[in-house]
Amino acid sequence: MQRLDVLPQSRDVRRQLVLHARKRPDGLEQAAEVSLAVGEPPYTLGEGVQVVEGAGDQARRDGESIEHGGAVCQAPPVLLVLWDIDGTLVDSAGHGKHAFEEAFQAVMGRPPAPVEFAGRTDHEIALAMLEGERERLPRLLEELAAALEARGEAMRREGHAYPGVPETLAELHARDGVVQSLLTGNIEANAALKVGAFGLERWLDFEVGAYGSDPHEARSDLVAVARERTAAKYGAPTAAVLVGDTPLDVRAAKDAGARAVAVATGFSDPDALRAARPDVLLPDLRDTEAAVEAIVG
Ligand SMILES: [Mg+2]
């Protein structure tokens, strides 16, 4: 449960706080959204926000929007945990790669020449496949989303989340001030498909993540995108940590001034990962306590 302090309005803060309570499928109610209603952009706090000083009680009891005038809110400190997907959270049993090959075939009418996948964004992989034919990129990425969606059921059947992943996500989710999302080269639609196939979406806030479909030149650019989204929704993160399986994930974290936790479950040789000098290198996420400590720092 995060704690949101509702403070008395001061003379120079003439804003109105509107609380929306939402009923969750499990019957628990939550105060999920806080808007500064007068001339301010929506200010949204994620699931599990607890409102103190009475307004929250009323919101939960009524189960609908109430107005609570004369208050301002302060966001609690946020640690932003950004997860890589392939090789870190899930093994998609090759369906991600096959979807790319099908998409290329659909757009170009021939199979692609072999290209390197590990640690690269979909945007980078697509450009490598297209050998500079940039104008075909939007169509290829569209076909990629359709191809993976068609493979969703097979991916669920043949792929898996890595051991300890659900437990680690759940444990971090329960911690105060931790927001978890994705920092992935996958385009957003495919990121949602891959983690959704194994039930991991419940612990992740997709809205504040950054994806291969976001504008970027390098993977590290995506860290800034995720930070900005997190700041807009939760207040500025105090720190960011990337969890990934390749030296490129580690480098992206370092280039962006974030901590790097490497896990050796995926596509990289542990020695290569060690050489990239992550803050922590884990063999896998089976030891939940060790994983959480490594990530929280
Ligand atoms: Mg990866």
Boltz pocket constraint, residues with backbone or C-beta under 6 A from the ligand:
constraints:
  - pocket:
      binder: B
      contacts: [[A, 84], [A, 85], [A, 86], [A, 87], [A, 88], [A, 119], [A, 244], [A, 245], [A, 246], [A, 266]]
      max_distance: 6.0
